[in-house]
Structure formats: C-alpha cells, structure tokens
C-alpha cells in the first residue's frame, strides 16, 4: 500500500497532524481549561486494560454505568451519573467530533458502537463546556479519537474462549516531503458468543490527510462496518437463568447491522490567534432486526408463535438511517474588556432521514423478506448557533460563558396510509463555568447549564400525523469540584445535580416491555464522583474511582396504572459504582488487575423488589467482577498480550430489560500477538 500510494517507509522529522475536533484536547493545560469534570483514557491506558469494546473501556471512567446486553459491547448501553443507560440515549457520543448515533433528532438510540481496535484515546467531558457539541448532552459528552496512521504494516491476531478469533491489519505511510499521511485499519472477528449468540464482524477505516501550504490542513476518513449477531430482546426466564445461564433463548433472532461513514476535516490557521475548523460528515446505517414473535412467557422459558401460515411468526423491524451535516468553528484569542479572552463561535447544519419498515412472514423462521406491514418515513432538519468566551480574569481565575441555540423541525409520514405530521421547536441553552487555580496542586471548578434532549419523532408525532406535544427532556445541571496533583497523587472530586423539569419514559421495547410514552415529570439526580491515582514507584500504580448517587428519584406525582411513582428510585440508577485497578510496568512487561463493582438496581419505576414469574421485573443484586491483563514487548516488531475477563467467573444479572434476564458475561480468556513490519 505504501508503495502504491508513493509513500516512503522512512521516518521523517516532521510529523503530520491530521485536523480533527477534540472535545478536551491534549495535555494537562487543556484539561485545566474545562470548567467541569474531565476524564481521558490514553493510548497507554487502552493498551494496558485491553478492553473488549469501547463501552468496556468506559467502565474505568467515574460517573459511567454500563448495561451489558450482548457481551461484546456491539450494542452499547452507556449511562452517566444515574441516568438510564438504555441505548446510550442520555449522553452525546462522538467519534472524532462527529455524532455516532444514527439520528440525533429522529431516534438517537445507539444501534452501533465504534470498535475499540481503531481507537487512539477516549475523552469524556461533563459540564457546561459540552454545550458546544450538540443536543443530548444532559449526561455529558464522550468522544472516541481514532488512531493516527503510522508508517509500516502491523498484523494482529487474537484467539479466545467461546470460539473467539480476530485478525487485524494496520498499514500506513508518509510522503517523501512529509506533507501527507495515509493509512488503513482493518479488523475482522467472529465467535460463538458468550451466550451462544454467535457473531461475524468486519470493520474497515481509511484515514489520511495533507498540508495545504503552511497554514491549512485537510484530512478525510472513510469507514465501513458490518456485523451479524444472533441476539434478541428476549432474555432468560428465572428457571433458565438458574439452570443454564449461557443458553440462547431465541436462536432465530438476528441483529444485522452495516454502516458507512465519511468525514472531511479542514483547519486553517488564519493568523496566530485566529483558527477556523470545519468538519463535514455523512453516514448511513442499515439495521435489520429479525425477531420471532413471542407467544407466551413462563418461569420455565419462552414459547414462540408457530410458522404454520396462520399468524405472523417472524417479523423484521428494519431501519435505514441517513445523517449528514457540517460543523464550523472559529477560535479567536484576543484582548478585550481589559483582560485576555479565548472565544469560540460556531454554526452547525444537520439533517436526519429514516425509513422504518416492518416486514412479516407467516411461514419462515429464517425469513429475511415478507409482507410489508408497516412503512414509516421520518425527517429532521436542525440549525444550531453556539458561542462561548473564556475570560481570563487573573492568572489563576477564569470564567466561561456559553450559549447554544438549537432550532429543529421534525416530520413523519405513514407511507401506507399517507398520514403525515410535523413538529418544530427551538431550544436556548445557556451555560456558565469557573476555574480557580488555588495552587499548583489544586484547581477548583464549577459550572451550571441548561441541557436538553429532543423528543424522538416516533413519540413526538403519532402514526396518524398528530403532534403529541411531547416536550423535550430538559435539565438544569450544576457541578462543583476540585482536581490536581500532589507529589505522587492525582485526584478529582465532583459534586453534581441534574434537575429535570421533564423526563420521557421510553416507548421502544429496548426500554423494557410495557414502557409507557409520557412526560414523566420532574426527576432529580444528585451525587458525587471521585477519582484518585497514586504512583508507588518501581513500576507500581493504583487507580481508583467511585460514583455515589444517593438521590435518583421521581420528584413529582405521576400516577400510572394506579401507582404513584413520586419518591421512587429511577430505573438502572445504582447507588454506587466503584472501580479499583493496580498495574505494574517494568521494562518490556506490563500488567494490571481491575475490579468493578455495581450496587443493586431497580429495573422499573414501581421499584419492584420481588422477581416476577417471567423475570422481567425484580431487583438486580449488586455484583463485583475482576479482570486480569498483561502484555510483553519482545522487540520493536513483536508484542504478546492476553486478558482474562470476569476472572472468578462471577454469575450475575446484568439486566432484566428489554424482556427477561440478561446474564453478565461469564469468564472469557483471550491471547494474541502483533507483528510490525
């Protein structure tokens, strides 16, 4: 590839930096500018932990709770600070500054998660500064940063239990002038699945860029992903979980996904204190979910409708998304008001399209075609203006004032009945943050902002075209914290509050069978998160964090089916999530032991404690798991690595949603090696 592209395999003194939108930025100074809680997983952190997926990596970040569904993180469920992790709907997920969700204003459920194998680092930002990046920033912003192309060719192979095997290729090069760089990252993997839910996945990324003169740079990224997973919304029933937790209760159900995306970044250093960054993006995601229709649920198992020709037995919920947009940001550093200022002004145009079809078969349990029984099309257009200014009041005190205005139109059309409708909304979101460097060892930060998440089209507009007048989710968020470094210690502690004026109970089955679409009223999340790191010396290091959310409750009277939920705890809001990791690095060897604890959780607004007959309701007990990882660099070319997840094979319930018990992943062993030419 390097030869074909005219690249030289030799090293060059000049390193090409590909322009991209970073949420936090590199270095301690970039983190210190943020008036909110910040976490960053570096390349070294990811190499040490060897996570199975991006959401597996995020377990090490304070404030985050992950709900396991398939065992490998293909379908991500990520929550923040006591917010429901269902399909990652309460936070904004980006890759290189570009939205990952298939439709921000149509259906922001995450049916796809970027693969961890392509990642260089991960940024997590909470607080008012997140307003710059879009709607759905109530919980915060996660930004996956993809790897930069490196010169040479690297081949990676892995094998593990449950039939797991992976082959990866990374290749790249730099032009002889040093002004352009390009590369490819390819991963193909398959396995029998941790619950006999086999998968076959391919992921390809082409990435490159070049300098346009001395002050402009251009980069492009093209990615393709496909994955066929034998997984279902149907979980285990109580007897199945006790007797055979690795059973696949719905062997005919398949989640079929393919996604193509393209990003184009441009950066122009107009002059030393003025920079313009622009990204144009497009993606298309096809998600076909073929599921056998449930006939009955008992404690012993699930029975499905027969494919005898009389009733629909196999139904495909098939969705095709298209998303495109352009985001341009002007950064200006200037002297004004008698002080130094750092300003950012931007505009974003964004469009979503969705075709949502239901296809049914009465005769074939392996159907991929059938009778069209539902055909729904949706569109959304938005324009956002945002700006913030960081006032450097003194050498130690800075305040950041920001504002985002988001205007969006949503349309829905029933292609079978021709009924249609639309809805228009404008949201104004102010934010204020402060940082105060008390000493070289301590910085105080505080912020307050208004956040919102738009009501999805399927809930905002009925199938008959009626505007349901379903309000957007709105929350007033406040946080106060301190961070710093003292000798060998690193620390951060943050107190936070998210006060919802309205929270929407999800309609989709992924939110739990029987979920009701409604303006759920006021809710309140309040807690504290902490993180510490200590370098013992001689290669030993400890990292620990904990998130304690004593308050995550319905805060207004809302009677549903005769039950008043006021004061009840929110579903999937564990009171305590804690992580402890000990690592050792010496010469060519590094290894770590990582412990993860999640306290008990309710799964429904009624806070049902006793397990229901079908397993869909009932308390989820607390659980603790351990991971062990190690790697050894034999030479500049050869590296060996291995990991054991759920080291002690802990049997636990990860979820009762969407429909039954989903066990946590059992013990899984992987070993592998890489060779770089």
VEXLOFI-691702 format. One record per residue (C-alpha): y negated, z negated, x; residue in three letters. Coordinates in steps of 0.001 Angstrom, whole numbers, plus 500000, padded with zeros to 6 digits. Example, Ala and Ser with C-alpha at 12.3 -4.5 7.8 and 13.67 -1.06 7.14 Angstrom:
% VEXLOFI-691702
504500492200512300ALA;501060492860513670SER;
***
This chain:
% VEXLOFI-691702
500000500000500000UNK;497538499104502758UNK;498191502435504473UNK;497864504376501228UNK;494513502810500487UNK;493225503416504001UNK;493087499699504773UNK;493543498264508222UNK;496112495456508599UNK;493986493869511339UNK;491873490797510782UNK;488101491191510576UNK;485378488738511419UNK;483583489478508162UNK;485291488131505040UNK;484636489980501779UNK;483694487588498968UNK;484564489015495557UNK;481916488205492929UNK;483155486045490071UNK;481740483486487646UNK;482617479956488751UNK;482342477013486386UNK;481875474398489124UNK;481605476205492479UNK;482842475352495944UNK;482130472206497924UNK;481047468660497157UNK;477432469724496645UNK;478438471978493754UNK;480323469129492076UNK;477426466730492600UNK;475119469049490644UNK;477184468701487471UNK;475886466054485041UNK;479395465499483704UNK;482947464726484696UNK;484405467319487102UNK;487912467956488412UNK;489181470631490749UNK;492725471445491806UNK;492573473248495146UNK;494978475748496633UNK;496459472918498718UNK;496926470739495606UNK;498830473518493827UNK;500995474248496868UNK;501893470576497144UNK;502733469993493460UNK;504475473348492805UNK;503742473193489058UNK;505848475251486651UNK;502784476541484803UNK;499034476184484565UNK;499395473517481891UNK;501933471699484065UNK;499320471649486854UNK;496698470262484464UNK;498769467126483844UNK;497230465786487068UNK;493681466041485658UNK;492160462964483962UNK;491377463416480285UNK;494021466066479634UNK;497119465710477460UNK;499750468442477288UNK;502212469031474453UNK;505364470756475667UNK;506857473498473489UNK;508999475924475488UNK;509484474019478755UNK;507722476548480989UNK;504189476498479558UNK;504308480081478278UNK;502710478936475010UNK;500049476415476049UNK;499129473289474102UNK;496349471505476002UNK;494180468709474592UNK;491267466757476007UNK;490185463153475501UNK;492288462538472402UNK;491738465949470768UNK;494814467615469286UNK;496408469918471901UNK;497721472363469281UNK;497388475849470810UNK;494511474594473047UNK;492011475104470204UNK;489625472246471084UNK;488521473469474513UNK;487451476683476187UNK;489957478247478582UNK;488718480880481052UNK;490176482965483860UNK;487579483884486475UNK;484899483038483899UNK;486384485285481166UNK;487859483885477896UNK;491656483678477761UNK;492043483040474005UNK;492765486309472171UNK;489816485902469804UNK;487050483323470141UNK;485741483863466591UNK;488890485050464809UNK;491820482902465877UNK;491322481005469094UNK;494903479789469345UNK;496271480389472830UNK;499396482528472493UNK;499295483317476189UNK;498778481340479373UNK;497892482942482741UNK;500672482417485246UNK;500253479712487859UNK;501654482041490562UNK;498419484082490529UNK;496065481081490823UNK;493985480024493810UNK;492488476923492161UNK;491622475367488799UNK;488240473974487692UNK;487781471518484819UNK;484285470718483575UNK;483272468321480809UNK;479792467515479623UNK;476600469344478732UNK;476913471934481521UNK;479821473514479643UNK;477450474915477016UNK;476737477859479338UNK;480194479304478852UNK;480703479671475126UNK;481730478043471878UNK;484732475718471572UNK;483529473533474447UNK;483943470311472462UNK;486626469010474816UNK;485437470835477900UNK;485973473996479942UNK;488995474989482036UNK;488566477870484478UNK;491553479357486294UNK;490498481091489524UNK;492819483862490671UNK;493869484370494272UNK;491791486480496617UNK;493657489453498112UNK;494987488631501568UNK;495870491016504367UNK;499535491714504785UNK;502546491521502495UNK;504238488353501256UNK;507523488202499362UNK;508507485048497446UNK;511862484193495897UNK;512908481220493757UNK;516106480112492066UNK;516871477098489951UNK;518962475429487301UNK;519198476889483786UNK;519607480348485315UNK;516022480441486583UNK;515099483124489112UNK;511771484542490257UNK;510658487273492619UNK;507027487628493710UNK;505084490106495803UNK;501560489743497182UNK;500074492581499217UNK;496572493444500309UNK;494261494708502974UNK;490674495207504118UNK;488949498461505050UNK;488195499081508703UNK;484486498475508022UNK;485243495132506401UNK;483203496074503306UNK;486078496386500821UNK;489236494452499993UNK;492078495027497550UNK;495494493756496656UNK;498307493345494169UNK;500126490258492907UNK;503392490804491066UNK;505783488264489565UNK;508968488853487612UNK;511030485932486325UNK;513808485201483884UNK;516076482372482896UNK;518288480830480251UNK;515573478387479224UNK;515565474601479283UNK;516792474548475668UNK;518971477658475751UNK;515856479657474858UNK;516036482439477416UNK;513050484446478594UNK;512168487507480647UNK;508612487704482034UNK;506573490147484134UNK;503052489610485424UNK;501012492074487492UNK;497440491734488809UNK;495463494359490720UNK;492270492989492223UNK;489692494313494639UNK;486035494732495428UNK;483444496115497769UNK;479925495611499064UNK;477224497926497720UNK;474766497759500557UNK;473620494419501947UNK;472765492606498690UNK;475137493827495985UNK;478859493392495436UNK;481297494768492897UNK;484788493575492017UNK;487410494590489463UNK;490636493057488166UNK;493343494689486069UNK;496215492576484763UNK;499333493153482692UNK;501723490558481278UNK;504794490735479064UNK;507257488075478030UNK;510140487933475555UNK;511029484322474732UNK;513865483171472488UNK;511802480361470978UNK;510872479200467498UNK;508663477000465360UNK;511925475346464259UNK;512821472252466219UNK;515805469951466190UNK;516728467622463356UNK;517462463934464163UNK;521248464321464460UNK;520899467442466604UNK;518493465671468944UNK;520829462701469387UNK;523973464791469927UNK;522731467905471760UNK;519040467892472776UNK;519448471203474659UNK;520555473070471527UNK;518610476139470392UNK;518304475564466618UNK;517014479083465834UNK;518823481618468070UNK;517485484621466098UNK;513795483753466626UNK;511803485572469312UNK;508216485316470536UNK;507290488712472021UNK;504021488994473929UNK;502277491593476020UNK;498694491514477257UNK;496498493894479223UNK;493044492945480501UNK;490286494370482668UNK;487257492591484185UNK;484373494132486134UNK;482029491815488061UNK;478700492656489687UNK;476495490404491805UNK;473008491261493047UNK;471034489036495386UNK;467627490303494338UNK;465911488028496833UNK;466804484702498495UNK;466011482611495399UNK;466967485127492693UNK;470508486289491856UNK;471941488266488935UNK;475614488019487961UNK;477208490199485288UNK;480781490476484039UNK;482122492987481524UNK;485568492225480102UNK;488204493662477790UNK;491653492515476753UNK;494339493472474280UNK;497141491143473257UNK;500160492016471125UNK;502046489057469701UNK;505093489717467531UNK;506796486580466279UNK;510110487313464571UNK;511487484293462744UNK;514473483675460496UNK;513320482227457164UNK;514321478585456601UNK;516407477814453533UNK;516802474031453924UNK;516302471159456347UNK;518558468118456585UNK;519118465404459159UNK;522091467402460457UNK;520360470721461008UNK;518536473737459629UNK;520044476418457428UNK;518534479883457156UNK;518342482418454370UNK;521268484870454430UNK;520645488507455321UNK;522579489764452308UNK;519984492161450957UNK;518639489981448136UNK;515871487980449867UNK;513683488377452944UNK;515656486716455700UNK;513812487889458826UNK;510012488056458980UNK;507768489289461758UNK;504310487709461961UNK;502837490417464149UNK;499310490218465500UNK;497318492638467643UNK;494078491362469189UNK;491320493220471000UNK;488470491378472700UNK;485534492756474663UNK;482182491561475878UNK;479541491415478563UNK;478007488277480053UNK;474933488453482307UNK;473317485503484096UNK;470082485286486090UNK;469798482431488602UNK;466297481557489836UNK;465255478768492195UNK;461512478126492068UNK;458742475578492484UNK;457065474610489244UNK;455735471551487419UNK;455141470101490884UNK;458894469943491652UNK;461787472125492722UNK;463736473850489897UNK;467076475629489563UNK;467203477802486446UNK;469935479847484798UNK;469243482280481936UNK;471849484396480231UNK;472952486544477334UNK;476436487389476128UNK;477613490053473695UNK;481128489537472372UNK;483418491282469895UNK;486857490378468482UNK;489252492502466424UNK;492573491505464875UNK;495310493293462962UNK;497592490735461308UNK;500698492174459686UNK;503752490629458080UNK;506931492703458209UNK;510070491592456362UNK;513756492505456418UNK;516462491542453910UNK;519439492791455896UNK;518999492456459669UNK;518838489112461557UNK;517799491095464659UNK;515135493143462863UNK;512064494442464671UNK;510965496661461760UNK;510977496313457993UNK;508891496370454849UNK;505164495730455228UNK;504472492671453047UNK;501091491664454475UNK;498322493580456206UNK;495108491829457128UNK;492328493052459447UNK;489551490895460868UNK;486446491443462994UNK;483821489227464550UNK;480645490008466482UNK;478529487478468302UNK;475449487331470456UNK;474567484266472489UNK;471447483309474414UNK;471559480383476762UNK;469495478795479438UNK;469291475670481488UNK;466923474280484064UNK;467759471642486636UNK;464639469662487525UNK;464892468054490981UNK;462590465127490178UNK;463137463416493536UNK;465525463774496444UNK;468030461629494545UNK;467330462226490825UNK;467763465463488879UNK;467809466205485176UNK;469264469280483490UNK;468003470590480158UNK;470039473303478443UNK;470181475247475187UNK;472678477719473733UNK;472097479723470553UNK;475186481457469180UNK;474964483825466213UNK;478173485340464853UNK;479420487439461925UNK;482998487337460659UNK;484669489933458419UNK;488058490071456750UNK;489801492833454819UNK;493126492796452973UNK;494466496273453690UNK;496949496085450797UNK;494519495075448038UNK;491294496340449702UNK;489638492961449014UNK;487100492090451715UNK;484508489481452563UNK;482245488281455336UNK;480503485211456674UNK;477526484743459027UNK;476492481673460982UNK;474087480623463717UNK;474566477524465837UNK;471935475858468027UNK;473385473630470746UNK;471060471588472975UNK;472191469577475974UNK;470673467090478423UNK;472125465757481651UNK;471030463478484504UNK;472364462839488017UNK;471155459980490228UNK;472349459629493810UNK;472257455849494166UNK;473511456006497750UNK;475557458347499943UNK;478623456646498469UNK;477738456657494744UNK;476263459005492159UNK;475540458156488532UNK;475685460913485924UNK;475111461055482185UNK;474888463723479535UNK;474554464347475817UNK;475093467613473989UNK;475969469182470684UNK;479173471225470662UNK;480821473391468037UNK;483946475406467363UNK;483698478200464772UNK;485889478152461683UNK;488538480823462110UNK;488324483888459851UNK;491641483199458116UNK;490229479867456943UNK;486561480796456542UNK;487290483830454317UNK;490151483870451798UNK;492615486747451435UNK;490733487736448252UNK;487499488057450249UNK;485835484814449157UNK;483657482890451608UNK;485323479486451697UNK;482128477895453052UNK;484245476113455599UNK;481886474513458083UNK;482318474927461810UNK;483566471930463737UNK;480562470107465141UNK;480444467175467503UNK;477761465124469240UNK;479134464277472675UNK;477925461631475115UNK;479291460596478506UNK;478201458269481322UNK;479924457993484673UNK;479895457271488378UNK;481574459070491289UNK;481560459018495047UNK;483328458419498339UNK;483611455119500224UNK;485384455258503568UNK;488892456457502670UNK;488347456110498919UNK;487305458778496423UNK;486608457773492852UNK;485202458812489486UNK;484944456846486230UNK;483548458179482956UNK;482974456642479532UNK;482793459200476721UNK;482275459562472995UNK;482847462570470708UNK;481375462004467255UNK;482485464752464858UNK;480460465409461741UNK;483334467638460618UNK;486801468326461917UNK;489041471016460458UNK;492696470305459775UNK;494630473396460917UNK;496247475807458477UNK;498756477507460744UNK;502337476309460980UNK;501752475541464637UNK;499659472610463462UNK;502634471192461588UNK;504328472333458407UNK;502368471119455401UNK;498997471052457197UNK;496051471454454822UNK;492958473579455358UNK;489994471342454692UNK;486747469979456040UNK;488347466762457207UNK;485062464895457537UNK;483884462571460278UNK;486098461584463176UNK;485366459555466301UNK;486879459686469796UNK;485789457053472289UNK;487292456071475623UNK;487171456018479402UNK;488806458077482143UNK;489169457166485802UNK;490426458847488960UNK;490896457440492462UNK;492215458795495748UNK;492996456865498908UNK;493849458224502346UNK;496174455743504085UNK;496145457723507315UNK;499085459118509289UNK;499604461731506578UNK;499961459400503557UNK;497727459722500490UNK;497622458250496984UNK;496033459855493911UNK;495904458187490524UNK;494109458710487236UNK;494186457354483724UNK;492618458174480374UNK;492318455342477855UNK;491266456326474326UNK;491324453183472156UNK;489371454964469392UNK;490527458296467964UNK;490214457895464223UNK;489258459450460926UNK;485827457987460296UNK;485171458847456653UNK;487069458633453411UNK;489178461701452816UNK;491879461397450176UNK;494654463979450466UNK;497680463772448147UNK;496538460308447102UNK;496310458957450670UNK;493039457690452153UNK;493033458524455856UNK;489920456560456801UNK;490595454465459908UNK;493886456218460680UNK;494508457475464189UNK;494235461211464841UNK;497494463106465435UNK;498588463700469025UNK;495990461345470454UNK;497906458995472794UNK;496013455831473634UNK;496910456063477323UNK;497757458942479641UNK;498235457995483303UNK;499318459766486486UNK;500252458467489924UNK;501031460623492945UNK;501966459738496515UNK;502010462517499106UNK;502895462838502778UNK;501787465574505193UNK;502920465719508775UNK;502963468843510874UNK;504798471629509052UNK;506147469325506300UNK;504520468065503130UNK;505989466378500087UNK;504998464329497049UNK;506267462148494242UNK;504345462378490961UNK;504699460061487929UNK;503310460960484499UNK;503052458523481563UNK;502099459222477938UNK;501877456389475410UNK;503135456590471824UNK;501606459134469432UNK;501351459738465717UNK;502044463273464536UNK;500423463248461090UNK;497150461998459550UNK;499078459450457487UNK;500298457749460708UNK;503915457738459581UNK;505991455485461837UNK;509480455904460366UNK;511274459115461259UNK;511665461471458302UNK;515046462929457396UNK;514133466327458833UNK;512462464901461974UNK;509038466418461267UNK;507331463057460865UNK;507573459744462627UNK;506190458015465700UNK;506714459645469107UNK;507674456858471547UNK;505996456510474946UNK;507648458238477897UNK;507349458420481695UNK;508637461224483906UNK;508782461782487671UNK;508534464960489762UNK;509542465418493400UNK;508331468329495527UNK;508452469332499206UNK;507752472339501401UNK;508200473188505062UNK;506384475867507054UNK;508858477178509599UNK;506445479693511131UNK;503429481797510256UNK;505788484082508383UNK;508367481764506768UNK;507954478896504315UNK;510609476925502395UNK;509939474848499278UNK;511652473002496459UNK;510948470777493483UNK;512771468555491014UNK;511007468081487689UNK;511939465133485462UNK;513726463631488447UNK;515609460962486474UNK;516446463308483560UNK;514452461269481040UNK;515327462122477433UNK;512197462032475291UNK;510455463656472333UNK;507517465855473355UNK;506520466928469851UNK;507517466951466182UNK;505348469944465391UNK;505489472653464252UNK;508800471995462429UNK;511065469324463844UNK;511815467620467140UNK;510962469394470394UNK;512571467525473303UNK;510811467233476611UNK;512126469407479419UNK;515275467978480993UNK;515804467759484750UNK;515129471088486449UNK;515639471953490129UNK;514030474903491941UNK;514280476030495568UNK;512710479033497246UNK;511180480639500276UNK;508414483075501141UNK;508132485548503996UNK;504855487113505072UNK;504892490396506979UNK;
***
